[in-house]
Amino acid sequence: MALFNSQTAAEAGRKSRRTSAKKLVIDSSLDEEQLTKNALNVDYGAVTQRQVLLMLIQHHLKQQDRFIKQSIDEEDLVSAAYLKTLSRIELEELMESQNA
């Protein structure tokens, strides 16, 4: 009897929609725009839809962070290049004006 119950439970687990919903199988040939459309059109299950949207949000936030870091680096390079062109007297005047 115990063997029968464990076999039927295992079979029920394999057929369960919950366990299959956790698997994220997405066509890798889709671009970001098509993937977003499919997720918003509910072409995927709820769990997959949520994972796709979270993945897109994370990608967008990482891209924004990269752009911010790049602009800061560019500003630092411009500032360093400008400071190299100044003479010692001009640098001292600039430092004094900042302290005042």
C-alpha positions in Angstrom: 0.0 0.0 0.0 2.8 2.4 0.9 4.6 1.7 -2.4 1.3 2.3 -4.3 0.8 5.7 -2.6 4.4 6.8 -3.2 4.2 5.9 -6.9 0.9 7.7 -7.4 2.2 10.7 -5.5 5.3 10.8 -7.7 3.2 10.5 -10.8 0.8 13.2 -9.7 3.8 15.5 -9.0 5.1 15.0 -12.5 1.8 15.8 -14.0 1.2 18.8 -11.7 1.0 22.2 -13.4 2.8 23.8 -10.5 6.0 21.9 -11.1 5.9 22.5 -14.8 5.2 26.2 -14.4 8.5 26.7 -12.6 10.4 25.6 -15.7 11.4 28.7 -17.7 11.6 27.6 -21.4 11.7 30.5 -23.7 12.7 30.6 -27.4 16.2 32.1 -27.3 15.8 33.6 -30.8 13.3 36.2 -29.6 14.6 39.7 -29.1 13.8 41.8 -26.1 10.8 43.6 -27.7 9.1 40.3 -28.8 9.8 38.7 -25.5 8.1 41.6 -23.7 5.1 41.5 -26.0 4.7 37.8 -25.4 4.9 38.2 -21.7 2.4 41.1 -21.7 0.0 39.2 -24.0 0.0 36.4 -21.5 1.5 33.9 -24.0 3.4 32.4 -21.1 2.2 31.1 -17.7 1.9 33.4 -14.8 5.2 32.3 -13.2 7.1 32.6 -16.5 5.5 35.9 -17.3 6.6 37.3 -13.9 10.2 35.9 -14.4 10.4 37.5 -17.9 9.2 40.9 -16.7 11.6 40.8 -13.7 14.4 39.9 -16.0 13.6 42.8 -18.3 13.4 45.2 -15.4 16.8 44.0 -14.0 18.3 44.4 -17.5 17.0 47.9 -17.8 18.2 48.9 -14.3 21.7 47.5 -15.1 21.8 49.4 -18.3 20.9 52.6 -16.6 23.5 52.1 -14.0 26.1 51.4 -16.7 25.2 54.7 -18.4 25.4 56.7 -15.2 28.8 55.2 -14.4 30.0 55.9 -17.9 28.9 59.6 -17.7 30.7 60.0 -14.4 33.8 58.5 -15.8 33.7 60.9 -18.8 33.2 63.9 -16.5 36.2 62.8 -14.4 38.3 62.5 -17.6 37.3 65.9 -18.8 37.9 67.4 -15.4 41.4 65.8 -15.2 42.3 67.0 -18.7 41.2 70.5 -17.8 43.2 70.6 -14.6 46.3 69.4 -16.4 46.1 72.5 -18.7 46.0 74.9 -15.7 49.1 76.5 -14.4 50.0 76.3 -10.7 48.8 79.8 -10.0 45.5 79.1 -11.7 45.1 75.9 -9.6 45.8 77.8 -6.4 43.3 80.5 -7.3 40.7 77.8 -8.1 41.3 76.0 -4.8 41.1 79.3 -2.8 37.8 80.2 -4.6 36.4 76.8 -3.6 37.4 77.2 0.0 36.0 80.8 0.3 
